[in-house]
Amino acid sequence: MKYVVTGRVHPERADVSFSRIEMGFEGGGTAIASCDASQVTITLNVPSIDGWISAKIMADDVANIIVNSLGFSLGSGYAVELIQVTEEDGTPHVFGVRPEGETPGQTLGINPHIPAFNRAFQLSGRDVFFRLALRDYLRAITDVTDCATYCYRAIEGIKSAFVFKTGLDRWDDMHATLGTERDAITTTVKHYADAVRHGNWVNAKPTNKFERWKMLSITRDILVKYLDYAEPAM
């Protein structure tokens, strides 16, 4: 099956370009990449790909291999964002920034969102732990590879907010105040994050969209509980 994956190299103003680069895979198949004015195209012809989501993940790896190597050689901070996968029959799939859950229409959003935005805005302005936990959580939403790592760091950030207040480096205060559970965090997030956050990529545990949804959901819930605790609704 052939797939064409397109996206951008950020920042676009860097005007990144490279001519055709072809890569082969063990087991057969090729990837052909090119980039013009920071617009990147990856063409995959790999028999083992089992669908367009797998194609996106493989193309992401290919694009990052090339762009990270280029950025390393130039001392430049580039990042890849793949936006669309087109199947061999022409069917397009555009990747958004708002994942859906196990049921149609289920999202990570908070309803109503305006009061949540206002409280998050106020708390972020004075609480560095919450502010950077939100940053990690949002990165987890769009980063398949590092989803668990970002989620766990966001949760650890909230734990550290309690450590800062008490002077005691432990999880107990967060669990007691927010009603969180160590076992749930360990099995849902930490279990997947440990190898990656220590750079042990060979032993990294693969995840599917359902497992990542659970990671994001538990992280969102902890952030909401902390928001309710530190910036309660009036």
GUPA-445859 format. One record per residue: residue in one letter; residue number from 1; y, z, x negated of N, C-alpha, C in turn. Coordinates in Angstrom, 2 decimals, padded with zeros to 5 digits. Layout:
residues N
['A', NUM, [Y, Z, X], [Y, Z, X], [Y, Z, X]]
...
This chain:
residues 234
['M', 1, [-001.19, 000.00, -000.84], [000.00, 000.00, 000.00], [001.25, 000.00, -000.88]]
['K', 2, [002.21, -000.80, -000.51], [003.45, -000.93, -001.27], [004.58, -000.21, -000.54]]
['Y', 3, [005.38, 000.53, -001.29], [006.52, 001.24, -000.74], [007.75, 000.99, -001.61]]
['V', 4, [008.89, 000.87, -000.97], [010.16, 000.76, -001.68], [011.00, 001.99, -001.34]]
['V', 5, [011.39, 002.73, -002.37], [012.12, 003.98, -002.18], [013.50, 003.82, -002.82]]
['T', 6, [014.53, 004.15, -002.07], [015.90, 003.99, -002.57], [016.66, 005.30, -002.51]]
['G', 7, [017.66, 005.40, -003.37], [018.47, 006.61, -003.39], [019.62, 006.49, -004.36]]
['R', 8, [020.12, 007.63, -004.82], [021.30, 007.66, -005.68], [021.07, 008.59, -006.87]]
['V', 9, [021.80, 008.29, -007.93], [021.91, 009.22, -009.05], [023.28, 009.88, -008.95]]
['H', 10, [023.28, 011.19, -008.90], [024.54, 011.94, -008.81], [024.94, 012.47, -010.18]]
['P', 11, [026.25, 012.58, -010.45], [027.35, 012.13, -009.60], [027.49, 010.61, -009.64]]
['E', 12, [027.74, 010.02, -008.48], [027.82, 008.56, -008.40], [028.91, 008.00, -009.31]]
['R', 13, [029.97, 008.78, -009.53], [031.07, 008.31, -010.37], [030.63, 008.08, -011.82]]
['A', 14, [029.45, 008.62, -012.20], [028.96, 008.41, -013.56], [028.52, 006.97, -013.79]]
['D', 15, [028.32, 006.23, -012.68], [027.98, 004.80, -012.77], [026.75, 004.57, -013.65]]
['V', 16, [025.67, 005.27, -013.33], [024.43, 005.16, -014.10], [023.74, 003.83, -013.79]]
['S', 17, [023.31, 003.15, -014.82], [022.58, 001.89, -014.64], [021.48, 001.79, -015.68]]
['F', 18, [020.34, 001.26, -015.28], [019.30, 000.90, -016.24], [018.49, -000.26, -015.65]]
['S', 19, [018.02, -001.11, -016.53], [017.27, -002.29, -016.09], [015.83, -001.90, -015.75]]
['R', 20, [015.06, -002.87, -015.34], [013.69, -002.66, -014.86], [012.85, -001.86, -015.86]]
['I', 21, [012.25, -000.78, -015.35], [011.31, 000.03, -016.12], [010.01, 000.11, -015.32]]
['E', 22, [008.91, -000.24, -015.94], [007.62, -000.23, -015.25], [006.73, 000.87, -015.82]]
['M', 23, [006.09, 001.61, -014.93], [005.18, 002.69, -015.32], [003.82, 002.45, -014.67]]
['G', 24, [002.75, 002.72, -015.41], [001.40, 002.63, -014.87], [000.83, 004.01, -014.62]]
['F', 25, [-000.17, 004.10, -013.74], [-000.78, 005.37, -013.40], [-002.28, 005.36, -013.68]]
['E', 26, [-002.80, 006.52, -014.05], [-004.25, 006.64, -014.18], [-004.87, 006.41, -012.81]]
['G', 27, [-005.91, 005.64, -012.76], [-006.53, 005.32, -011.49], [-005.99, 004.05, -010.87]]
['G', 28, [-004.99, 003.45, -011.52], [-004.46, 002.18, -011.04], [-003.15, 002.30, -010.31]]
['G', 29, [-002.41, 001.23, -010.31], [-001.13, 001.20, -009.62], [000.04, 001.25, -010.57]]
['T', 30, [001.19, 000.80, -010.07], [002.39, 000.77, -010.89], [003.60, 001.24, -010.09]]
['A', 31, [004.62, 001.65, -010.84], [005.93, 001.95, -010.27], [006.95, 001.17, -011.08]]
['I', 32, [007.87, 000.51, -010.39], [008.93, -000.24, -011.04], [010.26, 000.36, -010.59]]
['A', 33, [011.07, 000.77, -011.56], [012.33, 001.42, -011.25], [013.49, 000.65, -011.86]]
['S', 34, [014.61, 000.65, -011.15], [015.84, 000.09, -011.69], [017.01, 000.81, -011.04]]
['C', 35, [018.17, 000.72, -011.68], [019.34, 001.42, -011.16], [020.59, 000.62, -011.49]]
['D', 36, [021.44, 000.44, -010.49], [022.70, -000.29, -010.69], [023.81, 000.50, -010.01]]
['A', 37, [024.82, 000.86, -010.78], [025.96, 001.62, -010.25], [025.50, 002.88, -009.53]]
['S', 38, [024.54, 003.57, -010.13], [023.99, 004.84, -009.62], [023.15, 004.69, -008.36]]
['Q', 39, [022.82, 003.45, -007.97], [021.94, 003.21, -006.82], [020.55, 002.87, -007.37]]
['V', 40, [019.60, 003.76, -007.13], [018.28, 003.64, -007.75], [017.25, 003.10, -006.76]]
['T', 41, [016.36, 002.25, -007.25], [015.28, 001.69, -006.44], [013.96, 001.88, -007.17]]
['I', 42, [012.97, 002.42, -006.45], [011.62, 002.60, -006.99], [010.66, 001.82, -006.10]]
['T', 43, [009.94, 000.88, -006.69], [008.92, 000.13, -005.94], [007.55, 000.61, -006.39]]
['L', 44, [006.79, 001.14, -005.43], [005.47, 001.69, -005.72], [004.39, 000.76, -005.19]]
['N', 45, [003.43, 000.47, -006.03], [002.24, -000.28, -005.62], [001.04, 000.50, -006.15]]
['V', 46, [000.68, 001.55, -005.41], [-000.34, 002.50, -005.86], [-001.36, 002.69, -004.74]]
['P', 47, [-002.59, 002.23, -004.92], [-003.60, 002.29, -003.86], [-003.89, 003.71, -003.36]]
['S', 48, [-003.71, 004.71, -004.21], [-004.10, 006.07, -003.83], [-003.07, 006.77, -002.94]]
['I', 49, [-001.88, 006.21, -002.76], [-000.87, 006.85, -001.92], [-001.35, 006.85, -000.47]]
['D', 50, [-001.29, 008.02, 000.17], [-001.85, 008.14, 001.52], [-000.79, 008.19, 002.62]]
['G', 51, [000.43, 007.80, 002.31], [001.46, 007.78, 003.34], [002.85, 007.79, 002.74]]
['W', 52, [003.85, 007.62, 003.61], [005.22, 007.48, 003.11], [005.79, 008.77, 002.55]]
['I', 53, [005.32, 009.93, 003.03], [005.79, 011.19, 002.45], [005.28, 011.34, 001.02]]
['S', 54, [004.00, 011.01, 000.82], [003.45, 011.04, -000.54], [004.17, 010.05, -001.44]]
['A', 55, [004.56, 008.90, -000.86], [005.29, 007.90, -001.63], [006.64, 008.46, -002.09]]
['K', 56, [007.30, 009.20, -001.22], [008.59, 009.78, -001.58], [008.43, 010.78, -002.72]]
['I', 57, [007.40, 011.62, -002.64], [007.17, 012.63, -003.67], [006.86, 011.96, -005.01]]
['M', 58, [006.02, 010.91, -004.98], [005.70, 010.20, -006.22], [006.93, 009.50, -006.79]]
['A', 59, [007.71, 008.87, -005.92], [008.92, 008.19, -006.38], [009.92, 009.18, -006.96]]
['D', 60, [009.97, 010.36, -006.38], [010.85, 011.41, -006.89], [010.47, 011.78, -008.32]]
['D', 61, [009.16, 011.89, -008.57], [008.69, 012.19, -009.93], [009.08, 011.07, -010.90]]
['V', 62, [008.85, 009.83, -010.47], [009.16, 008.68, -011.33], [010.65, 008.65, -011.65]]
['A', 63, [011.48, 008.78, -010.61], [012.93, 008.72, -010.81], [013.41, 009.84, -011.72]]
['N', 64, [012.85, 011.03, -011.55], [013.29, 012.16, -012.38], [012.83, 012.02, -013.82]]
['I', 65, [011.65, 011.45, -014.04], [011.19, 011.20, -015.41], [012.21, 010.34, -016.15]]
['I', 66, [012.66, 009.29, -015.49], [013.58, 008.35, -016.13], [014.99, 008.94, -016.24]]
['V', 67, [015.51, 009.44, -015.13], [016.90, 009.91, -015.11], [017.06, 011.17, -015.96]]
['N', 68, [016.08, 012.06, -015.93], [016.18, 013.26, -016.76], [016.13, 012.91, -018.25]]
['S', 69, [015.30, 011.93, -018.59], [015.24, 011.49, -019.99], [016.56, 010.86, -020.42]]
['L', 70, [017.15, 010.08, -019.51], [018.44, 009.46, -019.82], [019.53, 010.52, -019.95]]
['G', 71, [019.55, 011.47, -019.01], [020.54, 012.54, -019.07], [020.39, 013.38, -020.32]]
['F', 72, [019.14, 013.65, -020.71], [018.87, 014.42, -021.93], [019.42, 013.70, -023.15]]
['S', 73, [019.17, 012.39, -023.21], [019.60, 011.62, -024.38], [021.11, 011.51, -024.47]]
['L', 74, [021.78, 011.53, -023.31], [023.24, 011.38, -023.28], [023.97, 012.72, -023.18]]
['G', 75, [023.21, 013.80, -023.00], [023.85, 015.10, -022.80], [024.64, 015.14, -021.51]]
['S', 76, [024.09, 014.53, -020.46], [024.80, 014.40, -019.19], [023.96, 014.97, -018.05]]
['G', 77, [024.61, 015.68, -017.14], [023.91, 016.34, -016.05], [023.74, 015.47, -014.82]]
['Y', 78, [022.72, 014.62, -014.84], [022.44, 013.75, -013.70], [021.44, 014.43, -012.75]]
['A', 79, [021.46, 014.00, -011.50], [020.49, 014.46, -010.51], [020.14, 013.30, -009.59]]
['V', 80, [018.89, 013.28, -009.13], [018.40, 012.19, -008.28], [018.30, 012.66, -006.84]]
['E', 81, [018.75, 011.82, -005.92], [018.56, 012.06, -004.49], [017.96, 010.79, -003.89]]
['L', 82, [016.70, 010.87, -003.47], [016.06, 009.74, -002.81], [016.28, 009.87, -001.30]]
['I', 83, [016.66, 008.76, -000.68], [017.15, 008.81, 000.69], [016.23, 008.12, 001.69]]
['Q', 84, [015.62, 007.01, 001.29], [014.85, 006.22, 002.25], [013.58, 005.67, 001.62]]
['V', 85, [012.51, 005.68, 002.42], [011.25, 005.03, 002.05], [011.00, 003.92, 003.05]]
['T', 86, [010.71, 002.73, 002.55], [010.38, 001.60, 003.42], [008.93, 001.20, 003.18]]
['E', 87, [008.15, 001.18, 004.26], [006.74, 000.81, 004.14], [006.59, -000.70, 003.96]]
['E', 88, [005.38, -001.11, 003.64], [005.12, -002.52, 003.37], [005.42, -003.41, 004.56]]
['D', 89, [005.25, -002.87, 005.78], [005.52, -003.67, 006.98], [007.00, -003.64, 007.39]]
['G', 90, [007.83, -002.99, 006.56], [009.26, -002.94, 006.83], [009.73, -001.70, 007.57]]
['T', 91, [008.82, -000.81, 007.93], [009.20, 000.41, 008.66], [009.97, 001.36, 007.73]]
['P', 92, [011.21, 001.72, 008.10], [012.00, 002.61, 007.25], [011.86, 004.07, 007.67]]
['H', 93, [011.99, 004.96, 006.71], [012.00, 006.40, 006.97], [013.14, 007.00, 006.15]]
['V', 94, [014.12, 007.57, 006.83], [015.28, 008.15, 006.15], [015.11, 009.66, 006.08]]
['F', 95, [015.31, 010.21, 004.89], [015.18, 011.65, 004.70], [016.51, 012.34, 004.95]]
['G', 96, [016.50, 013.27, 005.88], [017.71, 014.01, 006.20], [017.77, 015.32, 005.42]]
['V', 97, [018.62, 016.23, 005.90], [018.79, 017.52, 005.23], [018.43, 018.67, 006.16]]
['R', 98, [017.88, 018.35, 007.34], [017.54, 019.38, 008.31], [016.06, 019.24, 008.69]]
['P', 99, [015.18, 019.95, 007.98], [013.75, 019.81, 008.27], [013.39, 020.33, 009.65]]
['E', 100, [012.33, 019.77, 010.21], [011.83, 020.22, 011.50], [010.52, 020.97, 011.30]]
['G', 101, [010.26, 021.90, 012.21], [009.09, 022.75, 012.11], [007.84, 022.14, 012.71]]
['E', 102, [006.95, 023.00, 013.14], [005.66, 022.55, 013.63], [005.74, 022.00, 015.05]]
['T', 103, [006.84, 022.28, 015.75], [007.02, 021.75, 017.10], [008.26, 020.87, 017.13]]
['P', 104, [008.30, 019.84, 017.97], [009.45, 018.93, 018.02], [010.75, 019.67, 018.32]]
['G', 105, [011.78, 019.36, 017.56], [013.08, 019.96, 017.78], [013.28, 021.31, 017.14]]
['Q', 106, [012.23, 021.87, 016.54], [012.35, 023.18, 015.89], [013.03, 023.02, 014.53]]
['T', 107, [014.12, 023.74, 014.32], [014.84, 023.67, 013.05], [015.08, 025.08, 012.51]]
['L', 108, [015.68, 025.13, 011.34], [016.01, 026.40, 010.71], [017.38, 026.91, 011.15]]
['G', 109, [018.04, 026.15, 012.00], [019.38, 026.51, 012.43], [019.44, 027.80, 013.23]]
['I', 110, [020.61, 028.42, 013.23], [020.86, 029.66, 013.97], [021.71, 029.32, 015.18]]
['N', 111, [021.28, 029.75, 016.34], [021.96, 029.41, 017.58], [022.51, 030.67, 018.26]]
['P', 112, [023.82, 030.71, 018.51], [024.84, 029.70, 018.22], [025.25, 029.75, 016.74]]
['H', 113, [025.61, 028.61, 016.19], [025.83, 028.57, 014.75], [027.24, 028.98, 014.32]]
['I', 114, [028.24, 028.85, 015.21], [029.61, 029.17, 014.81], [029.77, 030.66, 014.45]]
['P', 115, [029.29, 031.60, 015.28], [029.39, 033.01, 014.87], [028.64, 033.29, 013.57]]
['A', 116, [027.48, 032.64, 013.39], [026.71, 032.84, 012.16], [027.49, 032.31, 010.96]]
['F', 117, [028.12, 031.14, 011.14], [028.95, 030.59, 010.06], [030.08, 031.54, 009.70]]
['N', 118, [030.78, 032.05, 010.70], [031.92, 032.92, 010.43], [031.51, 034.19, 009.68]]
['R', 119, [030.40, 034.78, 010.09], [029.94, 036.00, 009.42], [029.44, 035.70, 008.01]]
['A', 120, [028.71, 034.58, 007.85], [028.23, 034.19, 006.52], [029.41, 033.90, 005.59]]
['F', 121, [030.43, 033.27, 006.13], [031.64, 032.97, 005.35], [032.31, 034.25, 004.86]]
['Q', 122, [032.44, 035.22, 005.76], [033.07, 036.48, 005.40], [032.25, 037.24, 004.36]]
['L', 123, [030.94, 037.32, 004.58], [030.08, 038.07, 003.66], [029.98, 037.38, 002.30]]
['S', 124, [029.89, 036.06, 002.30], [029.79, 035.33, 001.03], [031.01, 035.56, 000.15]]
['G', 125, [032.15, 035.76, 000.79], [033.38, 035.95, 000.02], [033.42, 037.24, -000.76]]
['R', 126, [032.64, 038.23, -000.34], [032.71, 039.53, -001.02], [031.37, 039.99, -001.59]]
['D', 127, [030.30, 039.26, -001.33], [028.96, 039.69, -001.75], [028.31, 038.58, -002.57]]
['V', 128, [028.31, 038.74, -003.90], [027.79, 037.69, -004.77], [026.30, 037.48, -004.57]]
['F', 129, [025.57, 038.53, -004.20], [024.13, 038.40, -004.01], [023.83, 037.50, -002.81]]
['F', 130, [024.53, 037.72, -001.72], [024.34, 036.89, -000.53], [024.82, 035.47, -000.79]]
['R', 131, [025.96, 035.34, -001.46], [026.53, 034.02, -001.72], [025.56, 033.13, -002.50]]
['L', 132, [024.98, 033.68, -003.56], [024.08, 032.87, -004.39], [022.69, 032.75, -003.77]]
['A', 133, [022.32, 033.70, -002.92], [021.06, 033.56, -002.18], [021.15, 032.40, -001.20]]
['L', 134, [022.31, 032.23, -000.56], [022.51, 031.08, 000.33], [022.41, 029.78, -000.46]]
['R', 135, [022.99, 029.76, -001.64], [022.93, 028.55, -002.47], [021.48, 028.18, -002.78]]
['D', 136, [020.69, 029.18, -003.18], [019.28, 028.90, -003.50], [018.50, 028.47, -002.26]]
['Y', 137, [018.78, 029.10, -001.13], [018.09, 028.74, 000.11], [018.36, 027.29, 000.50]]
['L', 138, [019.61, 026.86, 000.40], [019.94, 025.48, 000.75], [019.31, 024.49, -000.22]]
['R', 139, [019.22, 024.86, -001.48], [018.54, 023.99, -002.44], [017.06, 023.89, -002.12]]
['A', 140, [016.48, 024.99, -001.66], [015.05, 024.99, -001.31], [014.76, 024.03, -000.16]]
['I', 141, [015.71, 023.87, 000.75], [015.50, 023.02, 001.91], [015.20, 021.58, 001.52]]
['T', 142, [015.87, 021.09, 000.49], [015.74, 019.68, 000.12], [014.92, 019.43, -001.14]]
['D', 143, [014.46, 020.49, -001.80], [013.73, 020.32, -003.06], [012.26, 020.69, -002.86]]
['V', 144, [011.41, 019.67, -002.72], [009.99, 019.91, -002.48], [009.34, 020.63, -003.66]]
['T', 145, [009.65, 020.19, -004.86], [009.00, 020.73, -006.05], [009.35, 022.20, -006.28]]
['D', 146, [010.61, 022.55, -006.11], [011.07, 023.90, -006.41], [011.36, 024.73, -005.17]]
['C', 147, [010.85, 024.32, -004.03], [011.11, 025.04, -002.79], [010.73, 026.52, -002.91]]
['A', 148, [009.53, 026.79, -003.38], [009.07, 028.18, -003.48], [009.92, 028.97, -004.46]]
['T', 149, [010.28, 028.36, -005.58], [011.07, 029.04, -006.59], [012.44, 029.43, -006.06]]
['Y', 150, [013.10, 028.49, -005.39], [014.42, 028.78, -004.83], [014.32, 029.83, -003.72]]
['C', 151, [013.30, 029.72, -002.88], [013.13, 030.71, -001.82], [012.93, 032.11, -002.40]]
['Y', 152, [012.07, 032.20, -003.41], [011.79, 033.52, -003.98], [013.02, 034.09, -004.67]]
['R', 153, [013.79, 033.24, -005.34], [014.99, 033.74, -006.00], [016.03, 034.19, -004.98]]
['A', 154, [016.10, 033.49, -003.85], [017.02, 033.92, -002.78], [016.62, 035.29, -002.26]]
['I', 155, [015.31, 035.49, -002.06], [014.83, 036.79, -001.58], [015.07, 037.87, -002.63]]
['E', 156, [014.81, 037.54, -003.90], [015.08, 038.50, -004.97], [016.56, 038.84, -005.05]]
['G', 157, [017.41, 037.87, -004.73], [018.84, 038.14, -004.73], [019.21, 039.21, -003.72]]
['I', 158, [018.61, 039.15, -002.53], [018.87, 040.18, -001.52], [018.31, 041.52, -001.97]]
['K', 159, [017.12, 041.49, -002.56], [016.56, 042.73, -003.12], [017.50, 043.33, -004.16]]
['S', 160, [018.10, 042.46, -004.99], [019.00, 042.94, -006.05], [020.28, 043.53, -005.48]]
['A', 161, [020.68, 043.10, -004.28], [021.85, 043.70, -003.64], [021.60, 045.18, -003.38]]
['F', 162, [020.38, 045.52, -002.99], [020.05, 046.92, -002.75], [019.90, 047.68, -004.07]]
['V', 163, [019.35, 047.02, -005.09], [019.23, 047.64, -006.41], [020.61, 047.99, -006.94]]
['F', 164, [021.57, 047.09, -006.74], [022.94, 047.32, -007.20], [023.55, 048.54, -006.53]]
['K', 165, [023.23, 048.74, -005.26], [023.80, 049.87, -004.52], [023.14, 051.19, -004.89]]
['T', 166, [021.82, 051.17, -005.09], [021.09, 052.42, -005.31], [020.89, 052.75, -006.78]]
['G', 167, [020.93, 051.73, -007.64], [020.64, 051.94, -009.05], [019.16, 052.04, -009.34]]
['L', 168, [018.33, 051.78, -008.33], [016.87, 051.87, -008.48], [016.26, 050.48, -008.36]]
['D', 169, [015.59, 050.03, -009.42], [015.02, 048.68, -009.44], [013.69, 048.67, -008.71]]
['R', 170, [013.77, 048.53, -007.40], [012.56, 048.53, -006.57], [012.83, 047.73, -005.30]]
['W', 171, [011.74, 047.36, -004.61], [011.82, 046.59, -003.37], [011.92, 047.49, -002.14]]
['D', 172, [011.60, 048.76, -002.32], [011.45, 049.67, -001.18], [012.69, 049.72, -000.29]]
['D', 173, [013.87, 049.72, -000.91], [015.10, 049.89, -000.13], [015.35, 048.67, 000.77]]
['M', 174, [015.08, 047.48, 000.26], [015.23, 046.28, 001.09], [014.24, 046.31, 002.25]]
['H', 175, [012.99, 046.64, 001.94], [011.97, 046.67, 002.99], [012.31, 047.71, 004.06]]
['A', 176, [012.76, 048.89, 003.63], [013.07, 049.96, 004.57], [014.27, 049.61, 005.45]]
['T', 177, [015.27, 048.98, 004.86], [016.50, 048.68, 005.59], [016.36, 047.46, 006.50]]
['L', 178, [015.72, 046.41, 005.99], [015.65, 045.15, 006.73], [014.35, 044.97, 007.51]]
['G', 179, [013.37, 045.82, 007.24], [012.09, 045.67, 007.93], [011.25, 044.53, 007.39]]
['T', 180, [011.48, 044.17, 006.13], [010.69, 043.11, 005.50], [009.38, 043.68, 004.98]]
['E', 181, [008.43, 042.80, 004.67], [007.11, 043.24, 004.23], [006.73, 042.56, 002.92]]
['R', 182, [006.30, 043.38, 001.98], [005.94, 042.86, 000.66], [004.80, 041.85, 000.74]]
['D', 183, [003.77, 042.15, 001.51], [002.61, 041.26, 001.58], [002.99, 039.89, 002.13]]
['A', 184, [003.86, 039.86, 003.13], [004.27, 038.59, 003.72], [005.04, 037.75, 002.71]]
['I', 185, [005.92, 038.38, 001.94], [006.69, 037.66, 000.92], [005.76, 037.15, -000.17]]
['T', 186, [004.80, 037.98, -000.57], [003.89, 037.60, -001.64], [003.02, 036.42, -001.25]]
['T', 187, [002.39, 036.49, -000.08], [001.46, 035.43, 000.32], [002.17, 034.14, 000.73]]
['T', 188, [003.37, 034.26, 001.28], [004.07, 033.08, 001.78], [004.90, 032.38, 000.72]]
['V', 189, [005.48, 033.16, -000.21], [006.41, 032.58, -001.19], [005.98, 032.84, -002.64]]
['K', 190, [005.85, 034.10, -003.00], [005.61, 034.44, -004.41], [004.34, 033.81, -004.95]]
['H', 191, [003.32, 033.74, -004.13], [002.04, 033.15, -004.51], [002.22, 031.73, -005.04]]
['Y', 192, [003.18, 031.00, -004.47], [003.44, 029.62, -004.88], [004.51, 029.53, -005.97]]
['A', 193, [005.39, 030.52, -006.02], [006.52, 030.45, -006.94], [006.18, 030.91, -008.35]]
['D', 194, [005.21, 031.80, -008.50], [004.99, 032.46, -009.78], [004.79, 031.50, -010.94]]
['A', 195, [003.86, 030.57, -010.80], [003.57, 029.67, -011.93], [004.79, 028.82, -012.29]]
['V', 196, [005.46, 028.29, -011.28], [006.60, 027.40, -011.53], [007.77, 028.14, -012.14]]
['R', 197, [008.08, 029.33, -011.64], [009.25, 030.03, -012.17], [009.02, 030.53, -013.58]]
['H', 198, [007.76, 030.54, -014.03], [007.47, 030.88, -015.42], [007.19, 029.63, -016.26]]
['G', 199, [007.45, 028.46, -015.68], [007.29, 027.22, -016.43], [005.85, 026.77, -016.62]]
['N', 200, [004.91, 027.38, -015.89], [003.50, 027.03, -016.04], [003.12, 025.96, -015.02]]
['W', 201, [003.61, 024.74, -015.25], [003.44, 023.67, -014.27], [001.99, 023.26, -014.07]]
['V', 202, [001.15, 023.44, -015.07], [-000.25, 023.05, -014.94], [-000.95, 023.86, -013.85]]
['N', 203, [-000.55, 025.11, -013.70], [-001.18, 025.98, -012.71], [-000.37, 026.11, -011.42]]
['A', 204, [000.64, 025.26, -011.27], [001.45, 025.29, -010.04], [000.58, 024.94, -008.84]]
['K', 205, [000.72, 025.71, -007.77], [-000.07, 025.48, -006.57], [000.64, 024.44, -005.69]]
['P', 206, [-000.07, 023.39, -005.28], [000.56, 022.38, -004.42], [000.89, 022.96, -003.05]]
['T', 207, [001.90, 022.39, -002.41], [002.29, 022.84, -001.08], [002.38, 021.64, -000.15]]
['N', 208, [002.18, 021.91, 001.13], [002.40, 020.87, 002.13], [003.61, 021.26, 002.98]]
['K', 209, [003.99, 020.40, 003.90], [005.22, 020.65, 004.66], [005.13, 021.90, 005.53]]
['F', 210, [003.93, 022.25, 005.96], [003.77, 023.44, 006.79], [003.95, 024.71, 005.97]]
['E', 211, [003.41, 024.70, 004.75], [003.58, 025.86, 003.87], [005.04, 026.02, 003.46]]
['R', 212, [005.70, 024.89, 003.18], [007.12, 024.97, 002.82], [007.96, 025.43, 004.00]]
['W', 213, [007.59, 025.03, 005.20], [008.31, 025.49, 006.40], [008.21, 027.01, 006.52]]
['K', 214, [007.04, 027.56, 006.25], [006.87, 029.01, 006.32], [007.71, 029.71, 005.25]]
['M', 215, [007.77, 029.13, 004.05], [008.60, 029.70, 002.99], [010.07, 029.74, 003.41]]
['L', 216, [010.53, 028.61, 003.92], [011.93, 028.52, 004.33], [012.23, 029.46, 005.50]]
['S', 217, [011.28, 029.57, 006.42], [011.49, 030.41, 007.59], [011.60, 031.88, 007.22]]
['I', 218, [010.71, 032.36, 006.34], [010.76, 033.77, 005.97], [012.02, 034.06, 005.15]]
['T', 219, [012.44, 033.10, 004.33], [013.67, 033.27, 003.56], [014.87, 033.32, 004.48]]
['R', 220, [014.94, 032.39, 005.43], [016.03, 032.38, 006.42], [016.07, 033.70, 007.18]]
['D', 221, [014.91, 034.19, 007.60], [014.86, 035.43, 008.38], [015.38, 036.62, 007.57]]
['I', 222, [015.04, 036.67, 006.28], [015.53, 037.77, 005.44], [017.04, 037.67, 005.26]]
['L', 223, [017.54, 036.46, 005.09], [018.99, 036.27, 004.96], [019.71, 036.68, 006.24]]
['V', 224, [019.14, 036.34, 007.39], [019.74, 036.72, 008.67], [019.74, 038.24, 008.84]]
['K', 225, [018.63, 038.87, 008.46], [018.56, 040.33, 008.57], [019.59, 041.01, 007.68]]
['Y', 226, [019.76, 040.46, 006.48], [020.77, 041.04, 005.58], [022.17, 040.80, 006.12]]
['L', 227, [022.40, 039.62, 006.69], [023.70, 039.32, 007.29], [023.99, 040.29, 008.43]]
['D', 228, [023.00, 040.55, 009.27], [023.18, 041.49, 010.38], [023.46, 042.90, 009.88]]
['Y', 229, [022.86, 043.24, 008.74], [023.05, 044.57, 008.15], [024.43, 044.70, 007.49]]
['A', 230, [024.79, 043.70, 006.68], [026.01, 043.80, 005.88], [027.26, 043.29, 006.59]]
['E', 231, [027.08, 042.40, 007.57], [028.22, 041.84, 008.31], [027.80, 041.72, 009.78]]
['P', 232, [027.66, 042.87, 010.46], [027.16, 042.84, 011.83], [028.10, 042.12, 012.79]]
['A', 233, [027.51, 041.54, 013.82], [028.32, 040.85, 014.83], [029.17, 041.87, 015.57]]
['M', 234, [030.40, 041.48, 015.86], [031.32, 042.38, 016.56], [031.10, 042.29, 018.08]]
